[in-house]
Amino acid sequence: MLHSFITQRARLKPDSIAVIQGRRQVSYFELERDIARIASFLLRNNVSKGDRVGILSKNSASYIAAYIGIQRAGGISVDINFQDSLHEIKTIVNHCAISVLIVEHSYAAVAAEALSETPSVRMMIEIEKSPAGSPGVTQKLPSHIQYAKWGEIQGDDGGGGDATTALSGSDIASIVYTSGTTGKPKGVMLSHDNYLANARSIIEYLRLSEHDKVMVVLPFCYSYGKSLLTTHLLAGGTLVLENSFMYPNAVFDKMVEESVTGVAGVPSTFAIMLNRTNIRNYRFPNLRYVTQAGGAMSPQHARELSLLLPNTQIYIMYGQTEATARLTYIEPEDLLKRSGSIGKAIPGVEIDVIGEGDVPVSCGQEGEIAAGGKNIMVGYWNDPEQTSKVLKNGRLYTGDIGRKDEDGYLYIVGRRSDMIKSGAHRISPKEIEEAILEMPEVHEVGVVGVPDDILGEAIRAVIVLKEGYERDPKKVQRHCQTKLASFKIPKEVVFADELPKTSSGKIRKFLLKEDNLAGEAVR
């Protein structure tokens, strides 16, 4: 269990730094102490093995202590996205019957409002700025819900500081709700063994050690952000937390100041880095590696990043929440030689490309990517029907369409649910997006299919331009004509100021299909 490794680290090297946020540094000794206190508090307040305990918070040392403390007490941690609406918070709390909710002070008022319609919750713990807590929160809480302040818990040395619950690796550690890029989220059940297997594999291929410091701009409530937490604490390294990429140059300053050795992001993170920052004015002498997942990085962006960071290893990775984060990666030396590839399976994982009749296809043929390994989820919470659709024959069927080349390198063609059916053709949005991203004026693009009376679906490209460029839909179509077959040319080109995204930076493609999408279009 992760908490056991934290305890061991705290005993061997108590003064080593686990977390840096702003000017605050938290040692492994302090982190272990806080984990023990929250676990003890939960046990004294009748949290039993398997009870769901929710966390509604941005990244912080308190979040980490709560997350690991819940598991040490035998509970199942449930992340709630801090950007969720009131309705979405209620839905998740009720879906998995959360009994205790730990809430950052910034979200205490909305949480209190949500709890009026969540009968399973019996306690709310507020991570507050001041000892007094947030004014008015207790008045909004239903009378049956107990209220506690984080400061009181963390100042409590009494009773059961070493308390823990006996667990097995197959016990559920966490429920992570999918990010909802396609609509309705599902609760992914991940065991302690899932987390440790995936973390050990990532540590192996990234060669992580206690000397590594990772810049964390991804939220912990997503599997990619959570994998940064798990891997670097398991390796004895340091998490440098920045909760906003709104001011990326400030993030770069912090990377230099703290001698950061690694940084992780999704495609939009690196699009912003390359197109909307002063990164070319910075030097990162300690930056050993960069990782990117959460969607495909275009070959164009991969080339630009390689030129910008010639002495940094760049790892392009692929995975899913259902796989506890990671399934494949490509070694940095193969990044440009195998342009567009997501590499091979990570250590401990087997990858197949499956065709009709549930049979692996030959080299070069397309099929659904399926994976097996100790990192594959237990299933979806309270949803055996959806679980049975993706967990078959001991493998996770990802819903992604891919192919392998003659050397076993994997390439994603597209997501089964994203494939555009236009006339007699099945078209991958990814291919069109990569072609459009070759235009120097394009910052980001999302391609979707929209209803069409004749074709069934027509191709729509939604584009965000770099500053200073003119919106010219016809120019985009002319560019595509030089790169793509005629049936792959977007019928609609829409320009927008931003693409709708989840808080982890993934494009919410289903919103790009809406008729009232703001922007300037050509049809």
Phi, psi and omega in degrees: 000147183300321183297331178294322179291323177297317178300315180296316180297320180295329179281321183281318182223071187299330184270355178294147189270126179267320187221137172235128175217115187062233178266358183272134174239133181243121180281167175296326176298314181293321179296315178299319178300314182291323176299314181298321182292317180291323177298314180298317180298315180297318180294321179292339180255030167066030168281120183259166178304128179092350177293143179270129178237120185271153174232123176239094188195151167285173180296136176192169174297325178294320176302312182299315179298319179295313182302311182283326178296320176303313183291324177298327178281354181095359179282172176250117180284140179232116179276134173243126182297127182293349176265359181295151175283169177304316180298317181293323177298313178301317183299313182292315180302316181285327183298320181247013174052059178296137181258328178230137180239122176260123192230130170295144186307327182297336184246011184295319183294314180291326177295316179300322178294319180296325187289353175290343180235031179228085189296341183284337185283130179240351180209141171238130177249124182259124171276100194253160176282320185241157179302335183281349184078191181270125182302136174086349183295314182297329179291333181276341183285140172302151189296335184278354184265124177284144182240135177222150178256140183303319182300324178293320180293314184288343177265004185264109177263002187272137166071106166074036178298334179260011184295139176205166180246135179296129183228156171246162182298336182276352178293148180288127178266323190204151168245120181247121180277131181300156192286349175076031177293339179248010178123242189293124179281158177232151181269107182274121180270120181240132182271169175299319178297322177304310183296314183292321180297314182291320180296317180296323178294316180294317177302321181295309186279336174273351179058046181285148178214179179295348181272355183274140174236121181252134173281122183250107173249353180271139182290143179293342181286357174249156186297324181294313177297319179296327180293329175295317178300308186295312186293316186284328174287323178295327178277352181083018182273200186233136175259121176256113190261128171226117189276359181218136172258016179295329178240075188299328180295328175293325176296317178298320178301317181293322178300319179290314183301319185265005181054049182297138181258345182212153175215145183233147179198170174260173183309319182293330177302313184280332173297318177295315179305314186284328191249342189226025180222176175262031187301333180291348177267359183255156170233135181238079186296338182261357185285104184274323185212154172232136174239145179222131176210197179077023183134162185284135170274132181294148176306326180296315179293325177298318179295315181297318181293322178297320179290324182288325183236069187294338182257013182245136177281127183249118181252118172266130187229163180221142178187188178212157173304321181295346177251021181059027173114305197232139177236318182222164172205159175243132180298144183306324182291344179262357188303311182272332178291329181244056186307128178090351181278151172256012170084217183236173182298143175291162178305133179089002181238142174246135182240133173233154170251116192255133178251203180299146179074016178058040181241135177302140181271168180282166177307132178089344180273154181267146176193183180276135179285126178234145186224147175228148179162173182287352180270356184283135187305162174285324180155185177267136182299126175055033182214069181296331181294310179292326177300315183293339179284333184248339176254105183221136177054037178075013182232155172267121175268112194283339187083358178265139178263130182212182176210158175246144175273183185295341179260007177088007178281138187262140177231132177271129177271320179170176177270137183307317182286343181268343184303134182265126178258098184242112185063233179266007189253146167253120191240135178273122176300327184301319181298319180290319179300317180295323178295316182292325180292348175286344176289128186297338183273354186269126176272308180214158177208145171230133182242131181221168172260138178236152184304139179218131186297329185264312187272347188090301172223137173254157183271127176243128174250124178252120193238137169250123181270157169290160182297140174092359181257148182276141178282112184224090182302320182296326179296320178298315181294321178296320177298315181297327179296334179275350186243335192229160173297156187300326182284355179259000180286128179302130174284327178242132172240119183242132176258137180224158178286325178212157172265141178292131184224160167285171181289349175269358175097004178280141179287130177273087191295330181297335178284338178287347181273349187291142182293331183268019178304124182290140177149183181250122188238156169239137181229000000 
